Amino acid sequence: MRIYLNLRAGDLVIINESFSQKQIGKLAMVIKSDIYNAQILILHTGEKEDFATYKLIKLEDYHERKSN
């Protein structure tokens, strides 16, 4: 089951799924978003990419998952 996130511009996210293994776990900032897709800026590389929102985790949720 895919869970699409409600993201806003400025939200920090972690890339959870990607075709490129190098991108998984990278920190990114949402530039713009709708319910299904988000344009993000990968902070490590400065690249702009489009991602399905279900492939991203909000940073605050990521920390909650790690602590459990």
MARLUM-222365 format. One record per residue (C-alpha): residue number from 1; x, y, z. Coordinates in nm, 3 decimals. Layout:
+-----+---------+---------+---------+
!   k !      px !      py !      pz !
+-----+---------+---------+---------+
! NUM !       X !       Y !       Z !
...
+-----+---------+---------+---------+
This chain:
+-----+---------+---------+---------+
!   k !      px !      py !      pz !
+-----+---------+---------+---------+
!   1 !   0.000 !   0.000 !   0.000 !
!   2 !   0.138 !   0.337 !  -0.100 !
!   3 !   0.095 !   0.631 !   0.133 !
!   4 !   0.108 !   0.969 !  -0.036 !
!   5 !   0.226 !   1.251 !   0.188 !
!   6 !   0.078 !   1.595 !   0.224 !
!   7 !   0.394 !   1.800 !   0.171 !
!   8 !   0.443 !   2.177 !   0.164 !
!   9 !   0.717 !   2.390 !   0.012 !
!  10 !   1.000 !   2.412 !   0.263 !
!  11 !   0.941 !   2.072 !   0.426 !
!  12 !   1.255 !   1.869 !   0.484 !
!  13 !   1.235 !   1.510 !   0.363 !
!  14 !   1.450 !   1.199 !   0.341 !
!  15 !   1.450 !   1.002 !   0.016 !
!  16 !   1.323 !   0.656 !   0.109 !
!  17 !   1.294 !   0.497 !  -0.238 !
!  18 !   1.479 !   0.575 !  -0.561 !
!  19 !   1.607 !   0.405 !  -0.873 !
!  20 !   1.947 !   0.547 !  -0.778 !
!  21 !   2.085 !   0.382 !  -0.465 !
!  22 !   2.305 !   0.690 !  -0.414 !
!  23 !   1.997 !   0.907 !  -0.347 !
!  24 !   1.841 !   0.686 !  -0.078 !
!  25 !   1.880 !   0.844 !   0.265 !
!  26 !   1.966 !   1.189 !   0.129 !
!  27 !   1.816 !   1.501 !   0.283 !
!  28 !   1.607 !   1.721 !   0.054 !
!  29 !   1.382 !   2.025 !   0.070 !
!  30 !   1.043 !   2.036 !  -0.101 !
!  31 !   1.020 !   2.312 !  -0.362 !
!  32 !   0.662 !   2.246 !  -0.470 !
!  33 !   0.419 !   1.961 !  -0.424 !
!  34 !   0.078 !   1.822 !  -0.502 !
!  35 !  -0.080 !   1.511 !  -0.351 !
!  36 !   0.110 !   1.266 !  -0.574 !
!  37 !   0.439 !   1.433 !  -0.669 !
!  38 !   0.693 !   1.672 !  -0.526 !
!  39 !   0.977 !   1.867 !  -0.678 !
!  40 !   1.266 !   1.851 !  -0.433 !
!  41 !   1.610 !   2.003 !  -0.400 !
!  42 !   1.861 !   1.743 !  -0.286 !
!  43 !   2.073 !   1.936 !  -0.039 !
!  44 !   2.387 !   1.722 !  -0.079 !
!  45 !   2.412 !   1.768 !  -0.457 !
!  46 !   2.201 !   2.077 !  -0.531 !
!  47 !   2.001 !   1.879 !  -0.792 !
!  48 !   1.630 !   1.935 !  -0.847 !
!  49 !   1.430 !   1.615 !  -0.896 !
!  50 !   1.067 !   1.511 !  -0.920 !
!  51 !   0.962 !   1.231 !  -0.685 !
!  52 !   0.639 !   1.053 !  -0.603 !
!  53 !   0.549 !   1.161 !  -0.250 !
!  54 !   0.520 !   0.800 !  -0.132 !
!  55 !   0.897 !   0.767 !  -0.191 !
!  56 !   0.971 !   1.043 !   0.061 !
!  57 !   0.957 !   1.061 !   0.441 !
!  58 !   0.915 !   1.387 !   0.631 !
!  59 !   1.222 !   1.446 !   0.846 !
!  60 !   1.014 !   1.464 !   1.166 !
!  61 !   0.851 !   1.126 !   1.085 !
!  62 !   1.190 !   0.974 !   0.999 !
!  63 !   1.324 !   1.055 !   1.346 !
!  64 !   1.013 !   0.902 !   1.508 !
!  65 !   1.062 !   0.578 !   1.309 !
!  66 !   1.431 !   0.559 !   1.402 !
!  67 !   1.360 !   0.597 !   1.774 !
!  68 !   1.101 !   0.315 !   1.781 !
+-----+---------+---------+---------+
